[in-house]
């Protein structure tokens, strides 16, 4: 059975490469039946009503499509109990449900296992036998083990597998950024050639020309690399380059790729299929030397793919090609992917990985672009086909039908109308009905986001993410380069406070030219102030650029990320004094900036009383603070749905921070996604928080909400919420009271 498991795991991995959902299901049921020696193998999937639809079966004959009503039959029993059922005489079981016009009466032995994805039963796998006996314990264990793998594949398959296109296929994820986006799919490449999806080519002949240019480019690269290393490496090592030159010049490879291109596949998809075809061919050879050459082919494939990415991303050619609304889709969407699409054409983002706190989601929020993260990976995405991103509910709709597309288009128009109606609030203060003033700042880090913040009525910048200019470059920017970027921010927000966070990389924010590897838990690793203090030359350069950019004004407020101990704070204070002294000696007119910390690490909360004379303010970083309090990895889609910043533990700790800051006479603000959540806004107002910072797109609604409530009511509501012990009840209670008090329903 162990050999069978290995074989089936390989089959399941190959399933995702098949173009047809029906073919995928056929391989699954046939292979499982053969592996366990059963007469029947059937795969059921739950539809939206909980009914079990028979997707495919090996050995089970039916006259028409089978759909078992929710909870009915042995399949329904397995789904209800979420447990394996292995019995000898299925026909006499009290829950047995006979399917009319079938040959089911022949089969007595029955073993079924539930297929569970994200905690929900999405289907049932059944094997049956004509023998009146239970399946063996080894078979049962195998099916249970297999079910966990199969559920991931099943979650991405459409119900209508007999159709070439699944209309209104819903894929679930988590909301990364609110809003509705409708546009054409635009796949974002991965560094791994093996994960490239097939896509329709709009210009096969142009793809062939590009393939020939790519071959010439890679031949030149191989020759240059060989010449560079030939003097310092042995003949055996430089011989690898000879192998590369031979393969890349082989007519068989070129013919195979061109055949795929003529068939309509795009170049990366054609390259993947061709490379893996030859790699498998060599690996299966009896000759050990030829068998070992499959690794050379795979390495060359990666080299060709990286060269294609580099060639495709050069210059502004891609920007010019985009003339319609697009949805970026991929395992990970980088800052560069986002930057290459003109803002007016970027309608949404879909990521197979990440959570609402991933950096991609933060960027999407900053730009007001709907995003769904941690989406169940679906192999049927095709470039240039219509897609709907529902960032409000964390849903992606593939191949929307006309009625659904019309409904969502109306929702987009309604949202635009609401934004238009809120424009009148731009110059009005965010003040509760009983006079409590709340200062609303914008979060930013992109030049494209500066003007939207001003248009939305931001009273300053509450969080400027300085790492973004670092992330979109190919090397560390120097002082003059940073100065030019920061000056634009101070010029745009002249006379207004600007809170600049020092470089915060690590975790989910990696620099392409300085990747941090070897950390089993990056969220607890070398990031934030820890990285900066270990690279003090970078920190000094950045602080000098910040102070110079402020131009002698009092606008600059420096924020330190991930502070957890006095030693870190003291080290930065020394550096800040040194930077100010250097600039003074250089004749630069400066004003010493105000200094504050991000309250992200829970350890910082109890230490505020020790730091009160060293700080001017504190800013609660709700994203990271919630992550660390709840022990939930912000990039792990498997646990992202358990995350909620109105969890009682988060609310109580933020309230404790507010109380300590008040006692220490430290100004306090809250930034992160919590600051724009209507439920959280009410509760933070009730705690006495007087400064909120959020993405520009969310400022108008936050202001409208604050102006609709009374501080006294919010304070009373928060004290009632303090008695509740779970986030779901807190949300339901606050929303019900908010609607009763103000009529707020969004």
N, C-alpha and C positions, 0 to 999 in steps of 0.2 A: 504493500500500500504506500510505503514511503516513496517508491519510484513513481507511482501513479500521481501522488501529490505534486512532485516536482514537474511531471509532465503537464498536469492540468494548470499549474501556476503559470507555466510558460504559454499554454494555450490562452489563458485569460489575459495575459499581457499582450498577446498578438491580436486578440479580439478588437481592441481599441483602434487598430490600424485598418480594419475592414471598413469599406465605404457604406455597406448596407446593414441596417439594424437587423433585418431579417436574417442575414448571413451570420451576424454575431450570435444571435439567439440559437440558430441552428447548430453552430459549432459547440455552444455550451451544452445543450441538452444531449446531443449525440455523444459528446466526449464523456460526460458524466455517466451516462447509461453504460457506455463501454467500460469505464473505469470500475464501476461497482458491480457490473454484471446484472443489471436490472432489466426487466422487460419494458419498463416505461420510465421515462424521466420527463417531468412537466414543470414549466416555469410560469408562475402566476405573478401578476403585478397589480397592486392596489390602484384604483382610479381615484378621482377626486371625491367620490361618494363612499369610498371604502369597499366597493365591490371588487372582487378578484377576477381580473381578466386573464385568460389563458393566452400567453404570448406565443408559446411554441411547445410542442411535445414530441418526444420520440416514443413511438409504439402505442400511442393513445389516439384512436380514430374517432373523429366527431364529424357530423354532417355540416355543422355551421359553427360560427364563432361562439366560444363558451365564456360566459360571464356569471360567476357565482355571486349571489346577493351577499351583502356584508354580513359576516358572522355565520353564514350558512355552511354546512358540511364540515368535513375534517379540515379542509383548508381554512375555513373561517374559525374553527376551534384553535388551530395553531396560531392564527393571527391574534386572537383574543388573549390566549394564554402566554404568547411570546415564548413558547417552549416547544422543543422537539416532540413529535409523536411517532412512536415506532410500535406497530401492532401487527399481529399475525392474521387477524380476520377482519379486515376493514369493512366488508359488506354487512356484517352484523353489528357494527358499532352504532350506538343510538344516535350519533351525530352524522352518520353517513348520509350524503346527499347525492342521489343518482342523477347523472347527466343523461338526458334523453338522447336517443339515437347515437349512442356510443358503445364501444366494446368494453366498458369499464367492468362489467360483471365477471369478466375473466380473471381479474386481478384481486388477490386477497392480501398478500403481504404489502404493507404500506409504511413508508417512513417519510415524514415531512419536517422541514426546518424553516423557521421564520427568517426572512431577510430584513435586517434592521439597519437603517441609515439615519444618523443624527437622532437616535432615540426613538424613531418611529418605524413601525412595520410597513415596508413598502412592497413586500411580496412574499411568496412562499415557494420553496423548492421541494418537489415531491418525486420520490422514486417508488415504483410498484413492481410486484412480482406475482406470477401465477401461483407460486407456492404458498401454502397456508402456513407461513412461519415468519417470525420477526427477522428483520435484517440484522446482521451481526453487529456487535458493539464497535468493531473496527470501522465498519461502514458508517455507522451512525456518527462516530467521532470525526470521520473524514468529512461527512456532509456538513457537520456543524462548523468545522474549520474552514471549509470551502465557502460557506455562506457569508462569512465576514468579508471575503474578497469579492464574491459575486455581487453583494449588495452595492458596492461602489460602482460597478459596471452598470447594474440595473438602474441605478438612480439617474443615469445620464441617457437612458434609452427612451424613445417616445413610446406611447401606448399603441399608436397606429403603425406598427412595424411593417404592415403590408403596403404602406404608402411610401412613395419616394420622399415625401416631405411631411413632417409632423407639424400641423398647424396649431398655433397657440400652445406650444410646448413651454411649460413653466419650469424654470430652474431656480432653486432656492439658494440664497446666500444671506449675508447680513448687510444692513444698510451702512454704506461708507460715507455717503453724502446725499442729502435729501434732494428730491426733485424728480421730474420725469424727463427722460431723454429718448428721442426717436431718431434713428439714423442707420446708416449702412455699416456692417461689420468691417472692422479693419484689424486684422490680426497683427499682434506685436510679437516679433521673433524671440526665441529663447536662445541662450548660449549653447544649448544641447540640440544637435541636429536630430537626435532620435525623438524629440518631443515636438518637432515641427508638424503642423497639421496640413492636410491637403487643402488647396484653395483653387478656385477657378481663375485661370489666366485670361485677362482681357485682350492680350496681344501675344499669341503663341510665337509668331515670327520675331517679334521684338524680344521675347524671352530667349529665343535661340541665339540672337545676336548678343544679348547680354551674357549668355553662357560662354560664348566664344571669347568675349572680352574678359570674363572671369578666369578662364583657362590661361589666357596670356598673362594676366595679372599674377596668378599664383605661380606660374612657371618662373616669372621674374623674381618673385619673392623667394622661391626655393633656391634659385641660383645665387641670389644675394646672400642668403643665410648660409649656404654652403661655402661660399667664398670667405665670408666673415669668420667662420668657425674652423675651416680646414687646417689652419696653422696650429690651432690649439687643441684639437680633438683627434682621437685615433681614427684610423681608416675604417674600423668597424662602425664607429658612431656616425661619421660623415657618410658612410654607405647607406644610411637611412635616407639621406637626401637623394641618392641615386635611385632608391626604390620609389620615392615620391615622384621623381621626374619620369620614371618609367610608367608608373600608373597613370599620372595625369596626362601623359602623351598617348596612352593606349586608346586606340580607336573604339574598342569595345565599350569602354566607359562613356565616351562621348556619344556613341550611337544610342546607348541605353537611355541616357539623359534626354537626348533629342526625341526619342520615341515617346517618352513620358510628356515632354513639352508639346509635341504634336497632338497628344491625346487631350490636352487642355489643362494639365496641371501647371501650377506656378513653379518657378525655378527651385525654391527651397524644397517643395514637396517632391519634385522630380529628382532632385539630388539625393534626398533621404532614401527614396525607394531604390535608386540605382546603387548607391553606396552599400546599403544593407543587403541588396541582392548579391553583389560580388563578395562582400564580407562573409555571408553565409556559405556561398559557394566554396570559397577557399577554406573556411573552417571545417567543412565536411570532407575535405580531401584526405586520402589515406597518407599521402606524403607529409611527414612532419614539417618540412620546410615550408611547403605551400600552406599548410594549416596555420602556421605561425604568421603568415603574411596577412591574415585577415585583420590583425591589429594595425598594420601599416595602412590598410585601406580605410579603417575607421578613423585613424588619426588624420589622414588626408581629407576625409569627408568633413571633419570638424574644421580643418584649415580652410577648405573651400567655402564652408558656410560662414565662418567669421569674415572671410574676405568679401563675401557677398554682402554681409551686413554693413561692413565698412564702406563698400562701394555704393550701396543703396542709400546710406545715411549722409553721404558727402554733399556739401553745399546746401542750397535751398531748393534742389530739384523736387523733393517730396512736397514741400510747401506749395509749389506751383501746381502740382497734380491734384490737390484736394480742392474740389469745387462743390462739395455737398456735405451735409451733416454726417459725421461719422461717430461710431462707437468703438473705442479702443478695447480690444479683447486679448487677454493673454494670461499666462501663469503669474507674471509680475509685470506691472506697467511702470517704467522708469520715468524720471523727470525728463529725460531726453525724448522719450516717446511722446509725452504730453507737449513738450516745447515745439516739436516738429509739426504740430497741427495748429493752424491759425485758430485763434480763440473763437471766432464766429462760427467755425465749422465743427468744433468739438462738442458733441451732444451728450456724451456719457462715457463711463469707464466700467469695464467688467474684469475682475481679477479672480483667478481660480484659487489664489492664496490670499492670506492676510485677513485682517479684521477691521472694525470701524476705527481702530486706533493706529492702523498701519500708516506709514508716511504717505503712501499714495492716496489714502482716504483724506488725510490732513490737507494735502495739496488740492484734491478735488473740492473739498469744502472751501478752501481759500479762493478758488476760482468760481465757485458756485456751479460746479459740474456734477450732475447726478452720478453716483457710483455705487456699485454692489460688489462686496468683497466675499472671499471664501466660497465662491460659487461651485456647485458640483460640476466637476470638469466633464464637458460634453464634447464628444469627438465630431459632432455634426456641424460645427461652426464653419460657415463658408464665407469667404471674403466677398464684400459688396452685397450681401443679402440683408434684408430689413431685420432690425432688432429693436426691442423696447427695453429700456432700463428704468425700473421703478425703484428709485433710491429711497423712497419713503418706506416701503415695505420689504426691501431686500429681495426683489424678484426680478428675474430676467425672462422676457418672453421671446422665444425664438420662432420665426416664421409667423408673425401675428396675422390672423385673418382680417378681413376688411372691417367687420364690426368692431373687433377689439382695437384695431388701429384707429378707427374713427373715435372711439370712446377715449382713448389715451390722448389723441390730438386735441380733443375738447378740454381734457384736464390740463394740457400744456397751455392752452389759450386762457383758461380760467386762472392759472397760476400767474401768467403774465399780467392779467387784468388786476389781480390782487397786488402785485408789485407796483403797478402803476398807481393804484389808489393809496399806497403807503408813501409815495414820494412826497406828499404834502407834509409829512412828519419830519422831513430832513432837518430843518432848522429849529425844530422844537426840542425842548429838553426831555430826557427820559425821567419823568417825575411821577410818582404815584399820586393818586387822587387826593391823598391827605398830606402831600408835600414832601415825601422822602425822595431825595435826588439820587439817581444812580448814573454814574459816568459810564458811557459805552465806548469802548475802544475796538479797533480792528486788529485782527491777526494778519500778518503778511510775511513775505519773504521773497515774493516775486515782483518784478517791476510791473507786470501786467495787473497786479492786484492793488496797486497804490491808488489809482484813480477810482476804481469801484468803491474803495473804502471811504474816500472823500465824498463821492456822490451819495453814499448811503448815510452820511451824517456822522461819521466817526469823529470823536473828539480827540483823537490821537491814536497812536499805535501801542497796543497793550502787549504785543508779543511779536517782535521781528525776528524771524528764524534766520540767523546769519549763515546757517549751514547750506541753505539752498544755493546761494552763489558759489559755494564750494563744490556742490554736487553736480552742477551743470558744466563744470570745467574739466580739463584733463590734467591739471596740476594745481598745487596750492596757490591761490592768488596772493600777490605781493601787497604791500601796504598801499601803494598808489592805486592799484586795481580795486582794492576794497574801499578805499577812500572815495573813488568815483561812484561806486555803487551806493554807499551809505549817504553821500551828499544828496543824491536824488531824493532819498527818503526825507531827509531833514528839510530840503527845499520845498517838497510837496506839503509837508506838515509843519511849515514854519510857525513858530509860536506855540505849538502843541507838544505835549509830552510824547516821547518815543522811547519805548522800553525795548532795548536790544539784548537778546540772549547771546551769550558767548557760544562759540562753536559746540554744538551738541550732536556728535556723531557716535556711531556704535549702535548695537541693537538692530533695529530695522532701518537705520539710516547709515548706509555705507558709502564711502567715497570710492568711485571706480578706480582711482589711481592709488588708493591706500586702503585696500580691503583688510579687515580684521578677521583673521581665521583662528581656528583652534579653540573656540569658546563653546563649551557645552550649553551654557545659558547666557547668551549675549545680553539679555536684559539686566543681568546682575554683574556684567563684566566691565570691560574697559570702555567706558562711554562718558559723555558729558564732561564735567569738570575733571574727572579722573584722567581722561585722555589729554585734556588741555594742559593740565599741570605737568604731565609727563612729557609734553611737547611745548615747553614754556616759550620757545622762540616763536611758535605759531601764535600763541596766546598774546604775547607782547605785541606782535605785529598787528593783531586784530584790535586790541585795546587802543593802541596808538591811532589806528585808522578811525575808530569810533569817535574818539575825543576830537580829533582834527575835523571830522565831518560835522560835528555839532557846531563848529564855527564860533566858539565862545559863548554859545547860548546855554540856557539852563534846561534845555529839552531832553538831554541824554540821561536815561536811567539804565544802568547795566544790570542785567539779570544773570545769575549764575545757576546753571542746571545741575541737578543731581547732587547737591551739597548734602553731606551726611555727617560731617564731623568738623570740629573747630579748626583742626589743622588745615583743612582745605580752605576754609574761609580766611584764616590768617594768611595763608600763602598768597591768596589772590589780593588781599589788601596790601601786602608788601609790593606785589607786582604793580598794582594800580598807582601806588605812591611813586614808584620808580618811573612809570610811564609819564606821569604828570611832571615829575622833575626833569626828565629828558626833554619833553616838549617845551617846557619853560626855558631851559638852557638853550634850546634851538630858536628861541624867539617867537614861538607860537603862542598866540593869545588863547588861553583855555579857561574853562570853568570846570572844577572837579565834579564829575558826574555823581548823581545819587546812586547808591548801591543797594541791591536787594537780591534775594534768593528765590528760586523756585522751590516751593514746598511740594516735593514729589516723593522723596524717600520718607517713609513714616518716621524714621529716627529724627528727622529735622524738627518735628512738631514740638517734642518735649524740650528741645535745646534752644528754642526761640528766646526763652527767658535769659539764657546765657549770652545770647548774641544781640540783645536789644540795643546796646550802645555801639554796635559795629554796623548796624543796618539802618536803612531809611525806610524800607518797605519790604513786603513779602508778596509773592504771587503764587497762588495755589494752582499747580499744574494738575488739573483733575484727571487727565488721561493716565499719566504714569502713577499718580497717587492711588487711583482706583485699582490699577493693575497690581501694584505691590500689596495693597491691603487685601485684595481678593485672591492673590496668588494665581492670577489668570494671565497666561502669555498673550500679549496683545496681538501677536501675529498668528495665533493658532486658531484656524477656522473651526476646529473640533470643539473648542470651548468658548468661542466668541459669543454664542447665544446666552451663555450664563453670565456674561458681563453686563452690569448695569450700574451707572454712577449714582443712582438713587438707592443703592443697597444701603441698609441701615448702618453698616459699619463705616461706609464712606461718609454718609451724612453726619454721623456722630463725630468722626474725626475732623471733618471740615469745621463743624461748629466749635469743636475744642480749639482748633487753630484760630478761628475768628475771636474767640474769647481771650486767648493768650495774646494775640496781636493787639487787641483793644487795651488790655492791661499794660502792655509794653509800649503803648502809644506808637505802634507801627501801622502805617497805611497798609491795607490789604485789598487785593483783587483776586478774581478767579478767571482763569483762562482754560482753554480746552473745550471739548465738545459739550461738557456739562453746562457751560456758560450760555449756550444757545438753546438748550432743551427747555421747553415751556414749563414742564413740571419742576425741573431743577431751578429755573429762574424764580418761580414763586417761593420755593423753599430757601434759596440763598438770600432772597430779599427778606424773608422772615427771620433769617439768622442775623441780619444786619450788614450783609455784604453790600458795599456801595460802589464797587467797580467791577465790571464784567468786560471780558475781551473775547471776541469771536470772529469768525469769517465774515467778510463784508456782506456777503449775500444774505446773512441771517440777521443783520443789525435792524432793518426796518421792522420785522415782525417782533423782535425782542422789545423794541421801543414801544410798539403798539400794545404789547402785553403789559409792560410795566405801567403805562399810562392808564390802563383799564382797571388796575387793582389798587387797594389801599394797603399801606405798610402794616397797619394794625391788624388787618384781616390776615395778611400773610404770616405775621408773627404768631398769631393765635393758631393758624393752620399748621405751622411747623411744630409747635409744641404738641399738637394732637398726633402728628405724624411720628414724633419721637417714640410713641408707644407701639408702633407697628413693627413687625419683625421680618418683613420680606418686601422686596422691591416691587413685585407685582401688585400687592395690596396698596403700597404707597402710591404707585402710579394711578391705579384705579380711583383711589380716594381723592387725590389732588385734582385729577381731571374732572371728576364729578363735581367737586366743590367749585372748581374754576368755571365750569360751564354754568353752574347754578348762579354764581356770583356775577359773571360777566357775559355769558353766552359764547365764550371762546370755544371753538370746536376744531382747531387745527394746531 
